[in-house]
């Protein structure tokens, strides 16, 4: 029997008495003296009663428990949370009441016990019922999907039951108990102010055998494709304030290629595992989303942009109409923008296995994606554009933080398709990209500013008409075929001239007139009306051997809508505002996708980070590594970016350290030269296929594809990875030929601050060991920062460091198109003695360099640039390489301390000396003799006093000159006159000169302070 009381006898002095029974509340503890309940005490501690006055000698003291069960300890309400402590208290309350009732039975007759027992049973039952009711309120009363017939048994079609439960979920918590819920149609969580929660291991999975385009689940209020077009979407208000948590959504990839007719829904809801559209204030957390045929997670406008009537293809800027309407959201037939989604949060989720992008955003705003992993783009027919994270058309104010993109064809892509609006105001931070073929891409397709007048981009579609004229041209009249809408007149037309490479040149003639016709509009041109606006050159002034470019100064886009804006000089008005910080790109790696036929398509690696067409871009703290030094890469599931493989003649095996291919993948080696005695390859065939991936270091090859297809029939020989092989038996598996940073096509205002690169330029033997001779065809990436001539605006790179990085730190093409500054660079090569390329290589006169430190390259390998260089600290005690710097360069010779400036381009060796190469202060009052000392000196060795007022001065041995004529000497004294004789160069190229000091009447003079300055450029 459980004790619920303690009894004592008083002694007249003791006031403290302990008790041993548990209780819930202090009010359940009672004390009686001589069978009379008293309150003349306090609890000294949790198990001790202290009387105010000691009970008399012999007094009967009883301390006991009587639990209050008039109400339960904890009350629960629909939608409230259940705490374990509250449930325990309720159960303990029932237990204690039963114990106390049982105690009363002891020693009593049946008649007296029965009423007591019945009352205790009622109270205990009531308490237990209230606890059960608390649970039922949050699990069964209208919010438990199993209460509506859902089985969760992995077999039954639970679609109807789940949909019925959802209809009652507004303002409640919708609970999915543990189980696998199969559905034949897409589940829509469309009720506002609701929480959808999985308890335990919960999966919602599409049924087998249904159409491949049926989505798994969506948050939002759905409507049909017709309603999206005709304005009926307005009858479906956005779903608001929804939380989805602790659920796995499985699209069921086994049905990807089933074609039984897709559902009648606005298109963007189809083919995705989890869609969020026509919704706002939505949070998805602690979820796993897998195998969407298109996206696994798509945050989107339910409808995309429709084809315009004059163009059946909305994927290219085929018409002016499409380009004019670029900035707008998707609109219905009435011209009203269709609501998409806003204020969406994805938190602590895993998404994977998509046919296209793992997670994507389209036409949405204010999205936060954080603390999540996005991995394994598997492809459904696209060979390249399948990304772990894609911020796509019309997305704005998007933040990605603390995420990982792993093992995708692409890692992260921020882009717009024509004629869709560019994403803008994008923040990506604290994010890692691992083993992706195209790790980080950013561009607005066909709004890049290309110089080719024949390209179909916005620059040429809207603003330009080009004419290439040769030396025999006599044509004086040039029409333009763009519309004059919204222009005030001829003052809004510009005429410029380019060379055939697209470089703007000085106008050969400004003697022309502009004929402006305001009736030349977009509508008239679309109707086929011939252009009626033109420029006319004066007689004898027809342009020759040039490109005549006629363009508008601006263009109004989406006129008359809330999206109205202007484009100037052909740039996208929206592609701006990218801020990326603390980004790691680890081991870019060739990957494959699976087409609808089951064949595999391969995508090689070409660059780590690409940016085109964007303005106002800020990059901070980028770390890019080939992963070769990551000792735990294999354990962590990724492979280094390996470049070199080597044929081993003895057993037809290719050796490559950490090659990066999976066991069973096919690889095609092409262009193998006939055996020259060095490789041991004797077959005449020029193509070799990997027969077997033996392990992470070895391939087995065969020239017969059939031997591969016998065991791996799903591999398509025509789409296997192609790897060129050199005549010496070496091959490159991954080549980032476009550079780690590929800056191109209209980029404006780009700042990169903080770059750390590990690898990609390792100089190794074919087997993967150091010690080889440099071969530009055998490094993984030839350039770290590749600046294409079509870049525009200001470009700044600061704080760059590389360890065995790309041989060229900067490779800049174009002579003037962009301006900028590269500063604080440190590049180290551990095995660079045979390098024959310049690490800084730029033809642009407007790109300046400063504080460049190059270590491990051969003597004289530093830069070849037409831009100015400020080399305050030279690596070598020589200026042999200085002629490679452009005009305006500022150099310091470490030997002499001399400051020099370059007066011409890198093709010349023309320096101006800004400071003296040697100087001295001498006391001429000393006696005659040799080896005299100086008061102060720099780069002098000694001087001899040969006569009164005369001396011969010798420059330091470390100063050598190719000619005595390269030396200019100035002497000065506070009193009298002085002059220097002609410098003399000896056989060792050392220089000396005489100084003669006289007074006003040409008498010898010995000044106490003689000052000498020597200018010249030592060897």
Beta strands, then each sheet from edge to edge (+ up, - down):
strand 1: 5-9
strand 2: 16-18
strand 3: 29-33
strand 4: 36-38
strand 5: 41-45
strand 6: 48-51
strand 7: 60-65
strand 8: 153-157
strand 9: 173-176
strand 10: 179-183
strand 11: 187-189
strand 12: 194-198
strand 13: 202-206
strand 14: 217-219
strand 15: 239-245
strand 16: 248-250
strand 17: 274-276
strand 18: 279-285
strand 19: 288-290
strand 20: 297-299
strand 21: 341-347
strand 22: 350-352
strand 23: 359-361
strand 24: 365-370
strand 25: 373-375
strand 26: 387-391
strand 27: 396-401
strand 28: 404-406
strand 29: 410-416
strand 30: 424-434
strand 31: 438-444
strand 32: 464-469
strand 33: 477-480
strand 34: 493-498
strand 35: 504-505
strand 36: 512-515
strand 37: 533-537
strand 38: 546-552
strand 39: 554-557
strand 40: 565-568
strand 41: 576-586
strand 42: 591-594
strand 43: 600-603
strand 44: 609-612
strand 45: 615-625
strand 46: 644-648
strand 47: 653-655
strand 48: 667-670
strand 49: 687-695
strand 50: 698-702
strand 51: 721-724
strand 52: 730-732
strand 53: 741-744
strand 54: 748-758
strand 55: 783-787
strand 56: 793-803
strand 57: 808-812
strand 58: 818-828
strand 59: 840-842
strand 60: 847-855
strand 61: 863-865
strand 62: 869-871
strand 63: 890-892
strand 64: 899-902
strand 65: 911-913
strand 66: 918-922
strand 67: 929-932
strand 68: 936-938
strand 69: 940-947
strand 70: 950-955
strand 71: 967-973
strand 72: 977-980
strand 73: 984-985
strand 74: 991-998
strand 75: 1010-1016
sheet 1: 1+ 7- 3+ 4-
sheet 2: 2+ 6- 5+
sheet 3: 8+ 10+ 13+ 16+ 19+ 22+ 25+ 28+ 30+ 27+ 24+ 21+ 18+ 15+ 12+ 9+
sheet 4: 8+ 10+ 13+ 16+ 19+ 22+ 25+ 28+ 30+ 41+ 45+ 54+ 56+ 58+ 60+ 62+ 63+ 64- 65+
sheet 5: 11+ 14+ 17+ 20+ 23+ 26+ 29+ 31+ 44+ 53+ 55+ 57+ 59+ 61+
sheet 6: 32+ 38- 34+ 35-
sheet 7: 33+ 37- 36+
sheet 8: 39+ 40-
sheet 9: 42+ 43-
sheet 10: 51+ 48+ 49- 50+ 47- 46+ 52-
sheet 11: 68+ 66- 75+ 71-
sheet 12: 67+ 69- 70+ 74- 72+
sheet 13: 67+ 69- 70+ 74- 73+
end
